[in-house]
């Protein structure tokens, strides 16, 4: 395996204190910064063989990693074999509690995603 790209993203759940929601946003932020055209034009992968040749490793840092729905984060990635790991990190900070927005308390959850794409 050879590393093809490493990208980072940040996601915030302002209301609801949902670490999975923040993790999904962080993952989408990371992949929205990259166009992996080289997978086709340099590596020669097509829609037929990309999943066999591309491995995506995602590390999500959040305040409560045990609560992250890893399958939901995995669904953010349209190609490749995806592995998601949640680790302690991210940020939990003061926000505004507005129960009509789904808040349970006055905190804001911030997630950081590191997305590593490797190719065979």
C-alpha positions as CSV (number, residue, x, y, z in Angstrom):
1,X,0.0,0.0,0.0
2,X,1.1,3.5,-0.8
3,X,-0.3,6.7,0.7
4,X,-2.1,8.7,-1.9
5,X,-3.5,11.6,0.2
6,X,-4.0,12.8,3.8
7,X,-6.6,15.4,4.5
8,X,-8.2,16.9,7.6
9,X,-11.6,18.2,8.3
10,X,-13.6,19.8,11.1
11,X,-17.3,19.3,12.0
12,X,-19.4,21.0,14.6
13,X,-22.7,20.1,16.1
14,X,-23.9,23.4,17.6
15,X,-27.2,21.9,18.9
16,X,-27.9,18.4,20.1
17,X,-24.4,17.5,21.4
18,X,-24.3,14.6,18.9
19,X,-20.7,13.4,18.3
20,X,-21.7,11.3,15.3
21,X,-23.2,14.3,13.6
22,X,-20.0,16.3,14.3
23,X,-17.9,13.3,13.0
24,X,-19.9,13.0,9.8
25,X,-19.6,16.8,9.2
26,X,-15.8,16.5,9.8
27,X,-15.5,13.6,7.4
28,X,-17.5,15.4,4.7
29,X,-15.3,18.6,5.3
30,X,-12.2,16.6,4.7
31,X,-13.3,14.9,1.5
32,X,-14.8,18.1,0.1
33,X,-11.3,19.6,0.0
34,X,-10.0,16.9,-2.4
35,X,-10.6,15.7,-5.9
36,X,-9.0,12.3,-6.2
37,X,-8.7,12.4,-10.0
38,X,-5.3,10.7,-9.7
39,X,-7.1,7.5,-8.8
40,X,-8.3,7.3,-12.3
41,X,-5.7,9.3,-14.4
42,X,-2.5,8.2,-12.6
43,X,-3.4,4.9,-11.0
44,X,-5.8,3.7,-13.7
45,X,-8.6,2.7,-11.4
46,X,-12.1,2.6,-12.7
47,X,-15.5,2.3,-11.1
48,X,-15.2,-1.5,-11.6
49,X,-11.9,-1.9,-9.6
50,X,-11.6,1.1,-7.3
51,X,-13.0,-0.7,-4.3
52,X,-10.4,-3.4,-4.6
53,X,-7.5,-1.0,-4.8
54,X,-8.3,1.9,-2.5
55,X,-8.2,1.8,1.3
56,X,-9.6,4.7,3.3
57,X,-8.6,5.0,7.0
58,X,-10.5,7.6,9.0
59,X,-9.6,8.7,12.5
60,X,-12.3,10.8,14.2
61,X,-11.3,12.7,17.3
62,X,-14.3,13.6,19.6
63,X,-15.0,14.2,23.2
64,X,-17.0,10.9,23.6
65,X,-15.5,8.4,21.0
66,X,-17.5,5.5,22.4
67,X,-20.8,7.3,21.2
68,X,-19.7,7.6,17.5
69,X,-21.8,5.5,15.1
70,X,-18.9,4.3,13.0
71,X,-21.1,2.9,10.3
72,X,-22.7,6.3,9.8
73,X,-19.3,7.9,9.3
74,X,-18.3,5.1,6.9
75,X,-21.2,5.9,4.7
76,X,-19.7,9.3,3.9
77,X,-17.1,7.7,1.6
78,X,-18.5,6.6,-1.8
79,X,-15.5,4.4,-2.8
80,X,-12.9,2.1,-1.4
81,X,-12.7,-0.1,1.6
82,X,-13.3,2.2,4.6
83,X,-12.1,1.8,8.2
84,X,-13.2,4.3,10.8
85,X,-11.7,4.7,14.3
86,X,-13.0,7.1,16.9
87,X,-10.5,8.4,19.5
88,X,-10.6,10.8,22.4
89,X,-10.0,14.4,21.3
90,X,-12.0,17.0,19.5
91,X,-13.5,19.8,21.6
92,X,-16.5,20.4,23.8
93,X,-17.1,24.0,24.6
94,X,-19.8,26.4,25.9
95,X,-22.6,27.2,23.6
96,X,-26.3,28.0,24.0
97,X,-28.9,25.6,25.3
98,X,-32.1,26.0,23.2
99,X,-34.2,22.9,23.7
100,X,-36.3,23.6,20.6
101,X,-33.2,23.0,18.6
102,X,-32.6,19.7,20.3
103,X,-30.1,20.7,22.9
104,X,-29.6,18.7,26.0
105,X,-27.2,21.2,27.6
106,X,-25.3,24.3,26.6
107,X,-22.3,22.7,25.0
108,X,-21.0,22.5,21.4
109,X,-19.3,19.4,20.1
110,X,-16.4,19.7,17.6
111,X,-14.9,16.7,15.8
112,X,-11.7,16.5,13.8
113,X,-11.2,14.0,11.1
114,X,-8.0,12.7,9.5
115,X,-8.7,10.9,6.2
116,X,-5.9,8.8,4.7
117,X,-6.3,7.3,1.3
118,X,-4.0,4.5,0.3
119,X,-3.7,2.6,-3.0
120,X,-2.4,-0.8,-4.0
